[in-house]
């Protein structure tokens, strides 16, 4: 696949790649070079997989933070 660089050095990520890599507007990508190649990687959205796992109510947020950290630690095992 080929894309062109605009006068402002912008590019468009082809639709097939956006779908395959699950990219959306406002997502971040990381640029590196290796052996004369440009490497573009999406920045992982690890925190999104935990969305909705913990119900947060009113009161002291520190207990909610401890519960979230415990859940993340358990899922990482």
N, CA, C, O and CB atoms as a CASP TS submission, in Angstrom:
PFRMAT TS
TARGET T0000
AUTHOR 0000-0000-0000
METHOD Language model
MODEL 1
PARENT N/A
ATOM      1  N   UNK     1       0.843  -1.173   0.000  1.00  0.00           N
ATOM      2  CA  UNK     1       0.000   0.000   0.000  1.00  0.00           C
ATOM      3  C   UNK     1       0.888   1.237   0.000  1.00  0.00           C
ATOM      4  O   UNK     1       1.928   1.277   0.657  1.00  0.00           O
ATOM      5  CB  UNK     1      -0.959  -0.002   1.215  1.00  0.00           C
ATOM      6  N   UNK     2       0.461   2.229  -0.741  1.00  0.00           N
ATOM      7  CA  UNK     2       1.206   3.475  -0.797  1.00  0.00           C
ATOM      8  C   UNK     2       0.315   4.623  -0.348  1.00  0.00           C
ATOM      9  O   UNK     2      -0.887   4.633  -0.613  1.00  0.00           O
ATOM     10  CB  UNK     2       1.747   3.728  -2.216  1.00  0.00           C
ATOM     11  N   UNK     3       0.911   5.578   0.325  1.00  0.00           N
ATOM     12  CA  UNK     3       0.242   6.828   0.657  1.00  0.00           C
ATOM     13  C   UNK     3       1.210   7.957   0.350  1.00  0.00           C
ATOM     14  O   UNK     3       2.414   7.738   0.225  1.00  0.00           O
ATOM     15  CB  UNK     3      -0.219   6.860   2.157  1.00  0.00           C
ATOM     16  N   UNK     4       0.685   9.146   0.230  1.00  0.00           N
ATOM     17  CA  UNK     4       1.526  10.309  -0.050  1.00  0.00           C
ATOM     18  C   UNK     4       1.635  11.167   1.198  1.00  0.00           C
ATOM     19  O   UNK     4       0.734  11.199   2.037  1.00  0.00           O
ATOM     20  CB  UNK     4       0.960  11.135  -1.230  1.00  0.00           C
ATOM     21  N   UNK     5       2.753  11.856   1.297  1.00  0.00           N
ATOM     22  CA  UNK     5       2.967  12.809   2.374  1.00  0.00           C
ATOM     23  C   UNK     5       2.502  14.173   1.858  1.00  0.00           C
ATOM     24  O   UNK     5       2.910  14.604   0.780  1.00  0.00           O
ATOM     25  CB  UNK     5       4.484  12.840   2.835  1.00  0.00           C
ATOM     26  N   UNK     6       1.643  14.853   2.634  1.00  0.00           N
ATOM     27  CA  UNK     6       1.121  16.152   2.202  1.00  0.00           C
ATOM     28  C   UNK     6       2.173  17.240   2.411  1.00  0.00           C
ATOM     29  O   UNK     6       3.248  16.988   2.956  1.00  0.00           O
ATOM     30  CB  UNK     6      -0.176  16.502   2.971  1.00  0.00           C
ATOM     31  N   UNK     7       1.843  18.450   1.969  1.00  0.00           N
ATOM     32  CA  UNK     7       2.736  19.595   2.154  1.00  0.00           C
ATOM     33  C   UNK     7       3.014  19.869   3.633  1.00  0.00           C
ATOM     34  O   UNK     7       4.049  20.435   3.982  1.00  0.00           O
ATOM     35  CB  UNK     7       2.136  20.836   1.503  1.00  0.00           C
ATOM     36  N   UNK     8       2.086  19.465   4.490  1.00  0.00           N
ATOM     37  CA  UNK     8       2.256  19.656   5.936  1.00  0.00           C
ATOM     38  C   UNK     8       2.833  18.406   6.603  1.00  0.00           C
ATOM     39  O   UNK     8       2.781  18.278   7.826  1.00  0.00           O
ATOM     40  CB  UNK     8       0.913  20.021   6.584  1.00  0.00           C
ATOM     41  N   UNK     9       3.382  17.482   5.807  1.00  0.00           N
ATOM     42  CA  UNK     9       3.965  16.232   6.282  1.00  0.00           C
ATOM     43  C   UNK     9       2.960  15.334   6.997  1.00  0.00           C
ATOM     44  O   UNK     9       3.321  14.629   7.940  1.00  0.00           O
ATOM     45  CB  UNK     9       5.112  16.528   7.202  1.00  0.00           C
ATOM     46  N   UNK    10       1.715  15.354   6.561  1.00  0.00           N
ATOM     47  CA  UNK    10       0.685  14.481   7.113  1.00  0.00           C
ATOM     48  C   UNK    10       0.499  13.288   6.180  1.00  0.00           C
ATOM     49  O   UNK    10       0.766  13.369   4.981  1.00  0.00           O
ATOM     50  CB  UNK    10      -0.658  15.250   7.308  1.00  0.00           C
ATOM     51  N   UNK    11       0.033  12.175   6.758  1.00  0.00           N
ATOM     52  CA  UNK    11      -0.283  10.987   5.963  1.00  0.00           C
ATOM     53  C   UNK    11      -1.664  10.488   6.353  1.00  0.00           C
ATOM     54  O   UNK    11      -2.186  10.842   7.410  1.00  0.00           O
ATOM     55  CB  UNK    11       0.784   9.870   6.164  1.00  0.00           C
ATOM     56  N   UNK    12      -2.248   9.670   5.501  1.00  0.00           N
ATOM     57  CA  UNK    12      -3.506   9.005   5.817  1.00  0.00           C
ATOM     58  C   UNK    12      -3.213   7.517   5.968  1.00  0.00           C
ATOM     59  O   UNK    12      -2.595   6.903   5.098  1.00  0.00           O
ATOM     60  CB  UNK    12      -4.595   9.266   4.710  1.00  0.00           C
ATOM     61  N   UNK    13      -3.658   6.951   7.073  1.00  0.00           N
ATOM     62  CA  UNK    13      -3.490   5.506   7.281  1.00  0.00           C
ATOM     63  C   UNK    13      -4.583   4.817   6.479  1.00  0.00           C
ATOM     64  O   UNK    13      -5.763   5.121   6.657  1.00  0.00           O
ATOM     65  CB  UNK    13      -3.562   5.111   8.820  1.00  0.00           C
ATOM     66  N   UNK    14      -4.209   3.896   5.600  1.00  0.00           N
ATOM     67  CA  UNK    14      -5.220   3.216   4.778  1.00  0.00           C
ATOM     68  C   UNK    14      -6.299   2.541   5.626  1.00  0.00           C
ATOM     69  O   UNK    14      -6.031   2.035   6.716  1.00  0.00           O
ATOM     70  CB  UNK    14      -4.550   2.178   3.882  1.00  0.00           C
ATOM     71  N   UNK    15      -7.521   2.546   5.099  1.00  0.00           N
ATOM     72  CA  UNK    15      -8.682   2.016   5.812  1.00  0.00           C
ATOM     73  C   UNK    15      -8.477   0.576   6.265  1.00  0.00           C
ATOM     74  O   UNK    15      -8.840   0.221   7.386  1.00  0.00           O
ATOM     75  CB  UNK    15      -9.909   2.101   4.934  1.00  0.00           C
ATOM     76  N   UNK    16      -7.892  -0.264   5.392  1.00  0.00           N
ATOM     77  CA  UNK    16      -7.691  -1.680   5.765  1.00  0.00           C
ATOM     78  C   UNK    16      -6.801  -1.801   6.992  1.00  0.00           C
ATOM     79  O   UNK    16      -7.044  -2.640   7.860  1.00  0.00           O
ATOM     80  CB  UNK    16      -7.072  -2.469   4.592  1.00  0.00           C
ATOM     81  N   UNK    17      -5.768  -0.964   7.066  1.00  0.00           N
ATOM     82  CA  UNK    17      -4.856  -1.019   8.217  1.00  0.00           C
ATOM     83  C   UNK    17      -5.538  -0.471   9.460  1.00  0.00           C
ATOM     84  O   UNK    17      -5.378  -1.026  10.547  1.00  0.00           O
ATOM     85  CB  UNK    17      -3.562  -0.228   7.930  1.00  0.00           C
ATOM     86  N   UNK    18      -6.301   0.614   9.314  1.00  0.00           N
ATOM     87  CA  UNK    18      -7.028   1.160  10.468  1.00  0.00           C
ATOM     88  C   UNK    18      -7.958   0.118  11.062  1.00  0.00           C
ATOM     89  O   UNK    18      -8.034  -0.030  12.282  1.00  0.00           O
ATOM     90  CB  UNK    18      -7.828   2.408  10.065  1.00  0.00           C
ATOM     91  N   UNK    19      -8.667  -0.608  10.199  1.00  0.00           N
ATOM     92  CA  UNK    19      -9.592  -1.642  10.690  1.00  0.00           C
ATOM     93  C   UNK    19      -8.831  -2.791  11.342  1.00  0.00           C
ATOM     94  O   UNK    19      -9.175  -3.236  12.437  1.00  0.00           O
ATOM     95  CB  UNK    19     -10.466  -2.177   9.538  1.00  0.00           C
ATOM     96  N   UNK    20      -7.800  -3.264  10.662  1.00  0.00           N
ATOM     97  CA  UNK    20      -7.030  -4.407  11.162  1.00  0.00           C
ATOM     98  C   UNK    20      -6.380  -4.106  12.514  1.00  0.00           C
ATOM     99  O   UNK    20      -6.306  -4.978  13.380  1.00  0.00           O
ATOM    100  CB  UNK    20      -5.956  -4.803  10.146  1.00  0.00           C
ATOM    101  N   UNK    21      -5.910  -2.867  12.690  1.00  0.00           N
ATOM    102  CA  UNK    21      -5.228  -2.487  13.924  1.00  0.00           C
ATOM    103  C   UNK    21      -6.166  -1.828  14.933  1.00  0.00           C
ATOM    104  O   UNK    21      -5.731  -1.389  15.998  1.00  0.00           O
ATOM    105  CB  UNK    21      -4.083  -1.554  13.610  1.00  0.00           C
ATOM    106  N   UNK    22      -7.460  -1.760  14.591  1.00  0.00           N
ATOM    107  CA  UNK    22      -8.478  -1.183  15.478  1.00  0.00           C
ATOM    108  C   UNK    22      -8.122   0.249  15.897  1.00  0.00           C
ATOM    109  O   UNK    22      -8.203   0.599  17.074  1.00  0.00           O
ATOM    110  CB  UNK    22      -8.648  -2.062  16.724  1.00  0.00           C
ATOM    111  N   UNK    23      -7.731   1.062  14.924  1.00  0.00           N
ATOM    112  CA  UNK    23      -7.359   2.446  15.189  1.00  0.00           C
ATOM    113  C   UNK    23      -8.572   3.356  15.027  1.00  0.00           C
ATOM    114  O   UNK    23      -9.415   3.145  14.155  1.00  0.00           O
ATOM    115  CB  UNK    23      -6.221   2.893  14.251  1.00  0.00           C
ATOM    116  N   UNK    24      -8.641   4.364  15.879  1.00  0.00           N
ATOM    117  CA  UNK    24      -9.716   5.343  15.839  1.00  0.00           C
ATOM    118  C   UNK    24      -9.115   6.744  15.843  1.00  0.00           C
ATOM    119  O   UNK    24      -7.925   6.923  16.101  1.00  0.00           O
ATOM    120  CB  UNK    24     -10.687   5.153  17.036  1.00  0.00           C
ATOM    121  N   UNK    25      -9.950   7.721  15.557  1.00  0.00           N
ATOM    122  CA  UNK    25      -9.503   9.109  15.666  1.00  0.00           C
ATOM    123  C   UNK    25      -9.025   9.379  17.077  1.00  0.00           C
ATOM    124  O   UNK    25      -9.562   8.833  18.041  1.00  0.00           O
ATOM    125  CB  UNK    25     -10.633  10.088  15.281  1.00  0.00           C
ATOM    126  N   UNK    26      -8.032  10.210  17.192  1.00  0.00           N
ATOM    127  CA  UNK    26      -7.438  10.637  18.471  1.00  0.00           C
ATOM    128  C   UNK    26      -6.546   9.563  19.092  1.00  0.00           C
ATOM    129  O   UNK    26      -5.935   9.822  20.129  1.00  0.00           O
ATOM    130  CB  UNK    26      -8.539  11.011  19.455  1.00  0.00           C
ATOM    131  N   UNK    27      -6.443   8.367  18.500  1.00  0.00           N
ATOM    132  CA  UNK    27      -5.511   7.363  19.009  1.00  0.00           C
ATOM    133  C   UNK    27      -4.082   7.860  18.808  1.00  0.00           C
ATOM    134  O   UNK    27      -3.818   8.700  17.947  1.00  0.00           O
ATOM    135  CB  UNK    27      -5.725   5.991  18.301  1.00  0.00           C
ATOM    136  N   UNK    28      -3.182   7.337  19.601  1.00  0.00           N
ATOM    137  CA  UNK    28      -1.770   7.696  19.471  1.00  0.00           C
ATOM    138  C   UNK    28      -1.016   6.553  18.800  1.00  0.00           C
ATOM    139  O   UNK    28      -1.326   5.377  18.990  1.00  0.00           O
ATOM    140  CB  UNK    28      -1.150   8.024  20.857  1.00  0.00           C
ATOM    141  N   UNK    29      -0.020   6.935  18.014  1.00  0.00           N
ATOM    142  CA  UNK    29       0.864   5.945  17.422  1.00  0.00           C
ATOM    143  C   UNK    29       2.302   6.341  17.720  1.00  0.00           C
ATOM    144  O   UNK    29       2.602   7.515  17.936  1.00  0.00           O
ATOM    145  CB  UNK    29       0.625   5.818  15.890  1.00  0.00           C
ATOM    146  N   UNK    30       3.174   5.361  17.730  1.00  0.00           N
ATOM    147  CA  UNK    30       4.585   5.575  18.046  1.00  0.00           C
ATOM    148  C   UNK    30       5.408   5.374  16.777  1.00  0.00           C
ATOM    149  O   UNK    30       5.217   4.392  16.060  1.00  0.00           O
ATOM    150  CB  UNK    30       5.062   4.610  19.180  1.00  0.00           C
ATOM    151  N   UNK    31       6.311   6.289  16.503  1.00  0.00           N
ATOM    152  CA  UNK    31       7.157   6.221  15.317  1.00  0.00           C
ATOM    153  C   UNK    31       8.584   5.907  15.733  1.00  0.00           C
ATOM    154  O   UNK    31       9.120   6.527  16.652  1.00  0.00           O
ATOM    155  CB  UNK    31       7.100   7.544  14.516  1.00  0.00           C
ATOM    156  N   UNK    32       9.201   4.937  15.052  1.00  0.00           N
ATOM    157  CA  UNK    32      10.611   4.631  15.248  1.00  0.00           C
ATOM    158  C   UNK    32      11.222   4.289  13.883  1.00  0.00           C
ATOM    159  O   UNK    32      10.507   4.097  12.900  1.00  0.00           O
ATOM    160  CB  UNK    32      10.799   3.452  16.270  1.00  0.00           C
ATOM    161  N   UNK    33      12.526   4.221  13.846  1.00  0.00           N
ATOM    162  CA  UNK    33      13.214   3.785  12.627  1.00  0.00           C
ATOM    163  C   UNK    33      14.124   2.625  12.984  1.00  0.00           C
ATOM    164  O   UNK    33      14.657   2.545  14.091  1.00  0.00           O
ATOM    165  CB  UNK    33      14.028   4.954  11.977  1.00  0.00           C
ATOM    166  N   UNK    34      14.288   1.736  12.032  1.00  0.00           N
ATOM    167  CA  UNK    34      15.140   0.560  12.242  1.00  0.00           C
ATOM    168  C   UNK    34      15.680   0.110  10.892  1.00  0.00           C
ATOM    169  O   UNK    34      14.916  -0.237   9.991  1.00  0.00           O
ATOM    170  CB  UNK    34      14.352  -0.600  12.945  1.00  0.00           C
ATOM    171  N   UNK    35      16.989   0.119  10.762  1.00  0.00           N
ATOM    172  CA  UNK    35      17.649  -0.331   9.542  1.00  0.00           C
ATOM    173  C   UNK    35      17.051   0.297   8.284  1.00  0.00           C
ATOM    174  O   UNK    35      16.756  -0.402   7.315  1.00  0.00           O
ATOM    175  CB  UNK    35      17.570  -1.835   9.444  1.00  0.00           C
ATOM    176  N   UNK    36      16.875   1.618   8.304  1.00  0.00           N
ATOM    177  CA  UNK    36      16.366   2.322   7.141  1.00  0.00           C
ATOM    178  C   UNK    36      14.866   2.202   6.915  1.00  0.00           C
ATOM    179  O   UNK    36      14.366   2.621   5.872  1.00  0.00           O
ATOM    180  CB  UNK    36      17.061   1.837   5.951  1.00  0.00           C
ATOM    181  N   UNK    37      14.141   1.638   7.874  1.00  0.00           N
ATOM    182  CA  UNK    37      12.686   1.488   7.753  1.00  0.00           C
ATOM    183  C   UNK    37      11.992   2.345   8.803  1.00  0.00           C
ATOM    184  O   UNK    37      12.502   2.542   9.906  1.00  0.00           O
ATOM    185  CB  UNK    37      12.267   0.000   7.905  1.00  0.00           C
ATOM    186  N   UNK    38      10.826   2.847   8.438  1.00  0.00           N
ATOM    187  CA  UNK    38       9.979   3.563   9.396  1.00  0.00           C
ATOM    188  C   UNK    38       9.010   2.549   9.988  1.00  0.00           C
ATOM    189  O   UNK    38       8.330   1.825   9.260  1.00  0.00           O
ATOM    190  CB  UNK    38       9.208   4.766   8.716  1.00  0.00           C
ATOM    191  N   UNK    39       8.956   2.504  11.309  1.00  0.00           N
ATOM    192  CA  UNK    39       8.072   1.560  11.998  1.00  0.00           C
ATOM    193  C   UNK    39       7.038   2.367  12.777  1.00  0.00           C
ATOM    194  O   UNK    39       7.384   3.239  13.574  1.00  0.00           O
ATOM    195  CB  UNK    39       8.882   0.600  12.952  1.00  0.00           C
ATOM    196  N   UNK    40       5.784   2.066  12.536  1.00  0.00           N
ATOM    197  CA  UNK    40       4.679   2.755  13.196  1.00  0.00           C
ATOM    198  C   UNK    40       3.916   1.719  14.024  1.00  0.00           C
ATOM    199  O   UNK    40       3.456   0.707  13.497  1.00  0.00           O
ATOM    200  CB  UNK    40       3.733   3.466  12.150  1.00  0.00           C
ATOM    201  N   UNK    41       3.787   1.983  15.322  1.00  0.00           N
ATOM    202  CA  UNK    41       3.071   1.061  16.204  1.00  0.00           C
ATOM    203  C   UNK    41       1.991   1.814  16.965  1.00  0.00           C
ATOM    204  O   UNK    41       2.228   2.930  17.428  1.00  0.00           O
ATOM    205  CB  UNK    41       4.045   0.366  17.188  1.00  0.00           C
ATOM    206  N   UNK    42       0.803   1.220  17.103  1.00  0.00           N
ATOM    207  CA  UNK    42      -0.216   1.870  17.933  1.00  0.00           C
ATOM    208  C   UNK    42       0.193   1.810  19.399  1.00  0.00           C
ATOM    209  O   UNK    42       0.782   0.830  19.855  1.00  0.00           O
ATOM    210  CB  UNK    42      -1.600   1.203  17.732  1.00  0.00           C
ATOM    211  N   UNK    43      -0.128   2.874  20.125  1.00  0.00           N
ATOM    212  CA  UNK    43       0.110   2.888  21.565  1.00  0.00           C
ATOM    213  C   UNK    43      -1.033   2.096  22.182  1.00  0.00           C
ATOM    214  O   UNK    43      -2.204   2.386  21.935  1.00  0.00           O
ATOM    215  CB  UNK    43       0.194   4.369  22.149  1.00  0.00           C
ATOM    216  N   UNK    44      -0.691   1.102  22.979  1.00  0.00           N
ATOM    217  CA  UNK    44      -1.707   0.225  23.552  1.00  0.00           C
ATOM    218  C   UNK    44      -2.613   0.964  24.515  1.00  0.00           C
ATOM    219  O   UNK    44      -2.184   1.856  25.248  1.00  0.00           O
ATOM    220  CB  UNK    44      -1.055  -0.942  24.257  1.00  0.00           C
ATOM    221  N   UNK    45      -3.866   0.573  24.496  1.00  0.00           N
ATOM    222  CA  UNK    45      -4.880   1.159  25.369  1.00  0.00           C
ATOM    223  C   UNK    45      -5.239   0.136  26.444  1.00  0.00           C
ATOM    224  O   UNK    45      -6.397  -0.255  26.593  1.00  0.00           O
ATOM    225  CB  UNK    45      -6.148   1.593  24.558  1.00  0.00           C
ATOM    226  N   UNK    46      -4.233  -0.281  27.179  1.00  0.00           N
ATOM    227  CA  UNK    46      -4.421  -1.341  28.175  1.00  0.00           C
ATOM    228  C   UNK    46      -5.536  -1.039  29.167  1.00  0.00           C
ATOM    229  O   UNK    46      -6.300  -1.929  29.541  1.00  0.00           O
ATOM    230  CB  UNK    46      -3.135  -1.568  28.927  1.00  0.00           C
ATOM    231  N   UNK    47      -5.628   0.210  29.587  1.00  0.00           N
ATOM    232  CA  UNK    47      -6.607   0.547  30.621  1.00  0.00           C
ATOM    233  C   UNK    47      -8.039   0.340  30.153  1.00  0.00           C
ATOM    234  O   UNK    47      -8.926   0.135  30.981  1.00  0.00           O
ATOM    235  CB  UNK    47      -6.422   1.980  31.063  1.00  0.00           C
ATOM    236  N   UNK    48      -8.289   0.389  28.845  1.00  0.00           N
ATOM    237  CA  UNK    48      -9.660   0.260  28.353  1.00  0.00           C
ATOM    238  C   UNK    48     -10.242  -1.134  28.577  1.00  0.00           C
ATOM    239  O   UNK    48     -11.459  -1.284  28.685  1.00  0.00           O
ATOM    240  CB  UNK    48      -9.708   0.595  26.882  1.00  0.00           C
ATOM    241  N   UNK    49      -9.389  -2.151  28.647  1.00  0.00           N
ATOM    242  CA  UNK    49      -9.948  -3.485  28.845  1.00  0.00           C
ATOM    243  C   UNK    49     -10.545  -3.660  30.241  1.00  0.00           C
ATOM    244  O   UNK    49     -11.277  -4.618  30.489  1.00  0.00           O
ATOM    245  CB  UNK    49      -8.877  -4.534  28.611  1.00  0.00           C
ATOM    246  N   UNK    50     -10.235  -2.732  31.155  1.00  0.00           N
ATOM    247  CA  UNK    50     -10.776  -2.804  32.513  1.00  0.00           C
ATOM    248  C   UNK    50     -12.005  -1.922  32.686  1.00  0.00           C
ATOM    249  O   UNK    50     -12.592  -1.884  33.767  1.00  0.00           O
ATOM    250  CB  UNK    50      -9.714  -2.404  33.520  1.00  0.00           C
ATOM    251  N   UNK    51     -12.400  -1.210  31.629  1.00  0.00           N
ATOM    252  CA  UNK    51     -13.547  -0.318  31.722  1.00  0.00           C
ATOM    253  C   UNK    51     -14.794  -1.113  32.122  1.00  0.00           C
ATOM    254  O   UNK    51     -15.119  -2.130  31.510  1.00  0.00           O
ATOM    255  CB  UNK    51     -13.774   0.420  30.378  1.00  0.00           C
ATOM    256  N   UNK    52     -15.468  -0.642  33.134  1.00  0.00           N
ATOM    257  CA  UNK    52     -16.693  -1.276  33.590  1.00  0.00           C
ATOM    258  C   UNK    52     -16.483  -2.394  34.596  1.00  0.00           C
ATOM    259  O   UNK    52     -17.457  -2.932  35.121  1.00  0.00           O
ATOM    260  CB  UNK    52     -17.428  -1.806  32.430  1.00  0.00           C
ATOM    261  N   UNK    53     -15.230  -2.758  34.879  1.00  0.00           N
ATOM    262  CA  UNK    53     -14.960  -3.849  35.823  1.00  0.00           C
ATOM    263  C   UNK    53     -15.233  -3.449  37.267  1.00  0.00           C
ATOM    264  O   UNK    53     -15.612  -4.279  38.093  1.00  0.00           O
ATOM    265  CB  UNK    53     -13.523  -4.307  35.690  1.00  0.00           C
ATOM    266  N   UNK    54     -15.038  -2.185  37.556  1.00  0.00           N
ATOM    267  CA  UNK    54     -15.179  -1.721  38.934  1.00  0.00           C
ATOM    268  C   UNK    54     -16.251  -0.649  38.987  1.00  0.00           C
ATOM    269  O   UNK    54     -16.208   0.330  38.242  1.00  0.00           O
ATOM    270  CB  UNK    54     -13.832  -1.180  39.485  1.00  0.00           C
ATOM    271  N   UNK    55     -17.196  -0.842  39.863  1.00  0.00           N
ATOM    272  CA  UNK    55     -18.244   0.149  40.066  1.00  0.00           C
ATOM    273  C   UNK    55     -17.752   1.160  41.097  1.00  0.00           C
ATOM    274  O   UNK    55     -17.404   0.791  42.219  1.00  0.00           O
ATOM    275  CB  UNK    55     -19.582  -0.522  40.525  1.00  0.00           C
ATOM    276  N   UNK    56     -17.724   2.415  40.719  1.00  0.00           N
ATOM    277  CA  UNK    56     -17.255   3.465  41.617  1.00  0.00           C
ATOM    278  C   UNK    56     -18.464   4.213  42.148  1.00  0.00           C
ATOM    279  O   UNK    56     -19.314   4.688  41.394  1.00  0.00           O
ATOM    280  CB  UNK    56     -16.267   4.434  40.895  1.00  0.00           C
ATOM    281  N   UNK    57     -18.513   4.302  43.460  1.00  0.00           N
ATOM    282  CA  UNK    57     -19.614   5.020  44.091  1.00  0.00           C
ATOM    283  C   UNK    57     -19.115   6.284  44.766  1.00  0.00           C
ATOM    284  O   UNK    57     -17.974   6.701  44.562  1.00  0.00           O
ATOM    285  CB  UNK    57     -20.327   4.128  45.105  1.00  0.00           C
ATOM    286  N   UNK    58     -19.955   6.877  45.552  1.00  0.00           N
ATOM    287  CA  UNK    58     -19.567   8.078  46.283  1.00  0.00           C
ATOM    288  C   UNK    58     -18.740   7.697  47.494  1.00  0.00           C
ATOM    289  O   UNK    58     -18.823   6.573  47.988  1.00  0.00           O
ATOM    290  CB  UNK    58     -20.803   8.887  46.708  1.00  0.00           C
ATOM    291  N   UNK    59     -17.945   8.635  47.968  1.00  0.00           N
ATOM    292  CA  UNK    59     -17.159   8.386  49.165  1.00  0.00           C
ATOM    293  C   UNK    59     -15.673   8.465  48.892  1.00  0.00           C
ATOM    294  O   UNK    59     -15.236   9.163  47.976  1.00  0.00           O
ATOM    295  CB  UNK    59     -17.500   7.041  49.740  1.00  0.00           C
ATOM    296  N   UNK    60     -14.892   7.745  49.692  1.00  0.00           N
ATOM    297  CA  UNK    60     -13.436   7.785  49.622  1.00  0.00           C
ATOM    298  C   UNK    60     -12.939   7.035  48.385  1.00  0.00           C
ATOM    299  O   UNK    60     -13.168   5.834  48.249  1.00  0.00           O
ATOM    300  CB  UNK    60     -12.818   7.182  50.900  1.00  0.00           C
ATOM    301  N   UNK    61     -12.271   7.734  47.501  1.00  0.00           N
ATOM    302  CA  UNK    61     -11.798   7.126  46.249  1.00  0.00           C
ATOM    303  C   UNK    61     -10.600   6.198  46.466  1.00  0.00           C
ATOM    304  O   UNK    61     -10.330   5.330  45.636  1.00  0.00           O
ATOM    305  CB  UNK    61     -11.424   8.216  45.252  1.00  0.00           C
ATOM    306  N   UNK    62      -9.868   6.380  47.599  1.00  0.00           N
ATOM    307  CA  UNK    62      -8.696   5.532  47.811  1.00  0.00           C
ATOM    308  C   UNK    62      -9.038   4.052  47.885  1.00  0.00           C
ATOM    309  O   UNK    62      -8.251   3.211  47.450  1.00  0.00           O
ATOM    310  CB  UNK    62      -7.990   5.944  49.071  1.00  0.00           C
ATOM    311  N   UNK    63     -10.191   3.730  48.427  1.00  0.00           N
ATOM    312  CA  UNK    63     -10.601   2.315  48.460  1.00  0.00           C
ATOM    313  C   UNK    63     -10.866   1.806  47.049  1.00  0.00           C
ATOM    314  O   UNK    63     -10.528   0.667  46.724  1.00  0.00           O
ATOM    315  CB  UNK    63     -11.863   2.129  49.339  1.00  0.00           C
ATOM    316  N   UNK    64     -11.466   2.639  46.216  1.00  0.00           N
ATOM    317  CA  UNK    64     -11.695   2.265  44.819  1.00  0.00           C
ATOM    318  C   UNK    64     -10.373   2.046  44.074  1.00  0.00           C
ATOM    319  O   UNK    64     -10.253   1.127  43.264  1.00  0.00           O
ATOM    320  CB  UNK    64     -12.525   3.346  44.111  1.00  0.00           C
ATOM    321  N   UNK    65      -9.402   2.887  44.351  1.00  0.00           N
ATOM    322  CA  UNK    65      -8.082   2.748  43.712  1.00  0.00           C
ATOM    323  C   UNK    65      -7.423   1.449  44.154  1.00  0.00           C
ATOM    324  O   UNK    65      -6.855   0.732  43.330  1.00  0.00           O
ATOM    325  CB  UNK    65      -7.169   3.957  44.056  1.00  0.00           C
ATOM    326  N   UNK    66      -7.492   1.141  45.438  1.00  0.00           N
ATOM    327  CA  UNK    66      -6.915  -0.121  45.936  1.00  0.00           C
ATOM    328  C   UNK    66      -7.597  -1.325  45.278  1.00  0.00           C
ATOM    329  O   UNK    66      -6.930  -2.285  44.893  1.00  0.00           O
ATOM    330  CB  UNK    66      -7.052  -0.211  47.480  1.00  0.00           C
ATOM    331  N   UNK    67      -8.914  -1.271  45.150  1.00  0.00           N
ATOM    332  CA  UNK    67      -9.656  -2.371  44.520  1.00  0.00           C
ATOM    333  C   UNK    67      -9.251  -2.520  43.054  1.00  0.00           C
ATOM    334  O   UNK    67      -9.101  -3.637  42.560  1.00  0.00           O
ATOM    335  CB  UNK    67     -11.182  -2.132  44.631  1.00  0.00           C
ATOM    336  N   UNK    68      -9.076  -1.406  42.366  1.00  0.00           N
ATOM    337  CA  UNK    68      -8.670  -1.452  40.956  1.00  0.00           C
ATOM    338  C   UNK    68      -7.281  -2.052  40.822  1.00  0.00           C
ATOM    339  O   UNK    68      -7.057  -2.896  39.955  1.00  0.00           O
ATOM    340  CB  UNK    68      -8.701  -0.044  40.331  1.00  0.00           C
ATOM    341  N   UNK    69      -6.349  -1.634  41.663  1.00  0.00           N
ATOM    342  CA  UNK    69      -4.981  -2.183  41.619  1.00  0.00           C
ATOM    343  C   UNK    69      -4.978  -3.679  41.915  1.00  0.00           C
ATOM    344  O   UNK    69      -4.237  -4.437  41.290  1.00  0.00           O
ATOM    345  CB  UNK    69      -4.072  -1.450  42.625  1.00  0.00           C
ATOM    346  N   UNK    70      -5.805  -4.103  42.867  1.00  0.00           N
ATOM    347  CA  UNK    70      -5.883  -5.526  43.205  1.00  0.00           C
ATOM    348  C   UNK    70      -6.418  -6.325  42.012  1.00  0.00           C
ATOM    349  O   UNK    70      -5.900  -7.397  41.697  1.00  0.00           O
ATOM    350  CB  UNK    70      -6.784  -5.744  44.449  1.00  0.00           C
ATOM    351  N   UNK    71      -7.450  -5.803  41.355  1.00  0.00           N
ATOM    352  CA  UNK    71      -8.022  -6.474  40.189  1.00  0.00           C
ATOM    353  C   UNK    71      -6.999  -6.593  39.061  1.00  0.00           C
ATOM    354  O   UNK    71      -6.881  -7.644  38.431  1.00  0.00           O
ATOM    355  CB  UNK    71      -9.259  -5.721  39.697  1.00  0.00           C
ATOM    356  N   UNK    72      -6.272  -5.525  38.814  1.00  0.00           N
ATOM    357  CA  UNK    72      -5.251  -5.539  37.764  1.00  0.00           C
ATOM    358  C   UNK    72      -4.159  -6.541  38.092  1.00  0.00           C
ATOM    359  O   UNK    72      -3.705  -7.272  37.213  1.00  0.00           O
ATOM    360  CB  UNK    72      -4.645  -4.142  37.578  1.00  0.00           C
ATOM    361  N   UNK    73      -3.732  -6.584  39.352  1.00  0.00           N
ATOM    362  CA  UNK    73      -2.692  -7.531  39.763  1.00  0.00           C
ATOM    363  C   UNK    73      -3.168  -8.974  39.594  1.00  0.00           C
ATOM    364  O   UNK    73      -2.401  -9.834  39.160  1.00  0.00           O
ATOM    365  CB  UNK    73      -2.281  -7.277  41.225  1.00  0.00           C
ATOM    366  N   UNK    74      -4.431  -9.241  39.937  1.00  0.00           N
ATOM    367  CA  UNK    74      -4.972 -10.594  39.803  1.00  0.00           C
ATOM    368  C   UNK    74      -5.086 -11.012  38.341  1.00  0.00           C
ATOM    369  O   UNK    74      -4.820 -12.165  38.004  1.00  0.00           O
ATOM    370  CB  UNK    74      -6.340 -10.684  40.477  1.00  0.00           C
ATOM    371  N   UNK    75      -5.476 -10.090  37.476  1.00  0.00           N
ATOM    372  CA  UNK    75      -5.602 -10.420  36.054  1.00  0.00           C
ATOM    373  C   UNK    75      -4.243 -10.604  35.400  1.00  0.00           C
ATOM    374  O   UNK    75      -4.131 -11.281  34.378  1.00  0.00           O
ATOM    375  CB  UNK    75      -6.381  -9.334  35.325  1.00  0.00           C
ATOM    376  N   UNK    76      -3.207 -10.006  35.984  1.00  0.00           N
ATOM    377  CA  UNK    76      -1.867 -10.114  35.418  1.00  0.00           C
ATOM    378  C   UNK    76      -1.174 -11.418  35.762  1.00  0.00           C
ATOM    379  O   UNK    76      -0.122 -11.722  35.198  1.00  0.00           O
ATOM    380  CB  UNK    76      -1.028  -8.973  35.885  1.00  0.00           C
ATOM    381  N   UNK    77      -1.734 -12.188  36.667  1.00  0.00           N
ATOM    382  CA  UNK    77      -1.090 -13.452  37.088  1.00  0.00           C
ATOM    383  C   UNK    77      -1.317 -14.542  36.092  1.00  0.00           C
ATOM    384  O   UNK    77      -0.849 -15.663  36.287  1.00  0.00           O
ATOM    385  CB  UNK    77      -1.603 -13.898  38.442  1.00  0.00           C
TER
END
